[in-house]
Amino acid sequence: MVSLLRNQKVRNALLQLLYVGSLAALVLAGFVIARRNLAEQGISSGFDFLYKSTGWDVNFSLLPATANDPYWWFFLIGIINTLFLGTVGLILATIVGTIVGLARTSSNELAQLLGRTYVDIFRNIPLILQVFFWYALITHLPAPRAAHEAWGFLLTSRGLYVPIPNVGGVAMALAMLAVIAAMALPIWLGRTSRLSQPVGQRSAIQLAGAAVALVGAILVLMIGRLPDAPLLDFPALQGLNLRGGLRIPPEFSALAIAIAIYGGSYIAEIVRGGFKAVGKGQMEAALSLGLSPWRVFTLVRLPLALRAMLPILANQYVWLMKATTMGIAVGFTDFFMIVALAINHSGQTLEAIGILMAGFLAINLSLAAIFNRINKAIALKGNQLRG
Amino acid sequence: MEPIVLAPPAPGKVEDLKRRFFATPLQALVSLICLAIMVFLAWKLLDWAIFSAVFTVTGGPEACQAAAGACWSVIAARWRIILFGLYPFEEQWRSALACVTVVVMTVLSCIPAFWTGRRIALVWGAGAALFYGLMKGGVLGLPYVGEEAWGGLALTLFIFVTTCLIGFPLAICLALLRRSELPWISRTTGLIIDGVRSLPLISILFTFAIVLPFALPQWLVGDKLYRVIVGSALFFSAYQAEIVRGGMQGVPAGQEEAAMALGMSYWQRIGRIVLPQAMRNALPATINQFVISFKETSLVVIVGFFEILASGNAAYGTGEWRFAYVEVYAFIAFIYFIFVFSLSRYGAFLERRMAVGER
């Protein structure tokens, strides 16, 4: 027996078994105790509750939702809300971060100072404090009767009201796709090898492509327009309430603004780091080839900087997605808040926590997969890789 | 014969300004726009915060609300709630002293003379014990104050300090386990670390505060405060473990091989050769992690603690000060800013200092 313990291999195997085994035992014990405690409260375990109707409501949903809908539908709504808020926050934060980051790398010292002040202030205040601040600010706006109005937009304590076109849902979605195509088409036309024109002399084709897509979008909107209604539906006061238009609730706007500002300050630093990583020689070489400053920027500086910052940016985006869980602080029904509500109402604690973990794991993994693909596509390849 | 070196003619002040800000028409335009933005914002801010602001409590909320600028009276009237929460009024000096302890402790651990494992552990251990004794009382004639009455800045600092105190050793353990040569140990640990990192902190705090009592035997449940601290320490250690591991990867393999050749045991190799060098490599990232984790202590407001953010909400949320939310949030933001900004400046200073040695 003692000689067996002296054997390195046996000892290693025992050590590993002990480690993994004790961890597994810990988890299992917790699981068993939780099941017994929950059973004492009359809560049966299992995923049957997913098909029961919830009996409560969500305050924000992109899909139709009523209190009669089952739990699985609400979890789906939560995930979509989280992804929607995350995507909006991510886009806004990227815009803010790019502007501030460019200001920080610009040759103008005043612009640098402005950018640095922004980053120093907003990076050093916790996100949740900023969420609370914007939420308080929006809910302290005047009531609908005394709303701030500008170009058909209404700012009230009940949220921001924006005019929307009077167009059917399908037509709206098609028009959105066409607009996205109008943005993507020029990029594709500029890079594809299927055209006979040399790269760099395709601006006419690119313009035409974008124009065709945009005209398509307008046509779709015209066809899908609702009969006997004005083109735009403006929000307006009716009695004590507001009618028409699209209401963006204060919870959503507070979160989106806070994520844009806070995330923007982090992305600004990433952008700055990316531009700093571009070798000076690269730019000097491009200038000495006679490229204009704009083309040096778009053809040399930007692509090289993008390649340097993308991996870090991917991490930041994953972080931003997780930051949407702040929604619970102001009552935005994101995925986490729906799980918390489900636990409160149904008592199915273990199952709901499991769904929460699986959901975030799936979101993180798919984001990571997307960025890995992009990263691979723009990474140095083959004989470009020289020391 | 020394060669005579002529300095280039020094440019005048005006030429210098011209070259820096008005070199080209575009530069001039950008400069002017930036200057205009800065002057406008600075003027608005100063006017709001100082010139048109009300500082005294005498007029009461009504006089304050009528003023065009900030209403700092709300801070003058409610600062005790914001800083100390529900801590008993006569004992609040203890809470203040406890906060000072944390600040002193942090400053001490920023001095290189304290950067040995034993000294840093001593400073933090003694500091945490002093903090705990002051806050909780029951010794040396100090009246007892239970954790449920703690609040405000002191609670924020307590959660931060204990998170680091538990999280840091745990992080080193996790990092060592993850780089273990035994595949099952390193893989399982990697799974734990990556799993924790992929979850949002709020969900972990929620699980530890509200769900865990179901899964623990009665005698292990303990106070909610300590469960949340354990959860936040776990989260901290998962991130910090990766930082420590990164630092260890930066230590040349020859170092450990040399130690092995000298016949050092595993713990000697880790404690005397690998960890000291790894911690040095990992120091800037570690400070950054401290900064992040300080900001994230504010999330405990969601699981119902009366830390500085919640006490701020309470300070303006009731009755007559309802309108003064901007001032309260500005005050809390300022407190966070002082802590976080000085820590991150210190991190940047360290990074520069270490870069000198590597040139």
Interface residues (C-beta under 8 A of the other chain):
Chain A: N12 L15 Q16 L17 Y19 V20 L23 G30 F31 I33 A34 N37 L38 S106 S107 N108 E109 L110 A111 L113 L114 D120 I121 R123 N124 I125 P126 L127 I128 L129 F132 F133 A136 L137 H140 K322 A323 T325 M326 I328 A329 F336 V339 A340 I343 T349 L350 I353 L356 M357 F360 L361 N364 L365
Chain B: R20 F21 Q27 V30 S31 C34 L35 I37 M38 L177 L182 P183 W184 I185 T188 I192 G195 S198 L199 P200 L201 I202 S203 F206 T207 I210 V211 F214 A215 L216 P217 K295 E296 S298 L299 V301 I302 L309 N313 F323 Y325 V326 Y329 I332 A333 Y336 F337 V340 F341 S344
